[in-house]
Amino acid sequence: MISKRRLLLFMMLLLLPITLNYFSPYIIIDGLVNKILAGAFFVWSFMFISSFFIGRAFCAYICPYGGLQMAADRILCKPLKQVRWMRIMRYILGILWITSVAILTVLNLGKVQVNLLYLTETFVSVDSMIKLIGYYVIVFALLILPLLMGKRASCHYLCPMSILNVTGTKIKNILNIPSLRLTAASEKCINCKQCSKACPMSLNVAEMVKMNNMDSLDCILCGECCNACKSNVLKRKVKSKDINSEKQVSVQL
């Protein structure tokens, strides 16, 4: 039975021909070049701000590109090939993107106008043959990595936008802001490893439970591990970071 989260994410994917420009990192730059704050600027700003309170849950519930990766995973059922050096790609792309947006914003201070429907005046992003071709180019490009590298490979190795909620998650952990977090009652764990099998981000959740450290910048707080756990070990709660548990892990290491 499909979960409400996955159904919502799939709906976001189906709506992508309408909402593409609102989720386009390129439209932000194009708009700023023309002294316009496009709708995409506010969507990705919301993603960053929300990460202070819900971590990377935006990826699990709202991001249509995440919906595309989820659909690809369901069809391909291919485990992720872990290539550590490739993870730097998303950060390089993210830094280049953020730097471009920051420079253009500073250069155009006091000159920009807000236009939420920039390049989407018909309320539909894909409203011409050229845009339809562009849409399919984007979709197929995002499917290449999952095809070659497995589960959510584009999220792991390519997505420049993830730098926003990764940074926000890092900041809220440093400031210990009460937020949505994954928690574990380690003493209940029977080491069945169903949580790790269920994780769409290919995290070793069972090892995280064993080490009593549930914070990971790759965790999108989807709750799939919680649903898979039959021992009621894992839960999602709004709370501050457990500093004592982290100190305990450091001592054990």
Sequence and secondary structure as in RCSB ss.txt:
>XXXX:A:sequence
MISKRRLLLFMMLLLLPITLNYFSPYIIIDGLVNKILAGAFFVWSFMFISSFFIGRAFCAYICPYGGLQMAADRI
LCKPLKQVRWMRIMRYILGILWITSVAILTVLNLGKVQVNLLYLTETFVSVDSMIKLIGYYVIVFALLILPLLMG
KRASCHYLCPMSILNVTGTKIKNILNIPSLRLTAASEKCINCKQCSKACPMSLNVAEMVKMNNMDSLDCILCGEC
CNACKSNVLKRKVKSKDINSEKQVSVQL
>XXXX:A:secstr
   HHHHHHHHHHHTHHHHGGGG HHHHHHHHHTTEEEHHHHHHHHHHHHHHHHTTHHHHHT HHHHHHHHHHHH
H       GGGGHHHHHHHHHHHHHHHHHHHHTTTT EEETTTT TTS S  SHHHHHHHHHHHHHHHHHHHHH 
TTHHHHHT STHHHHHHHHHHHHHHT  EEEEEE GGG     HHHHH TT   HHHHHHTT    TT     HH
HHH TTS EEEEEE   HHHHHHHHHH 
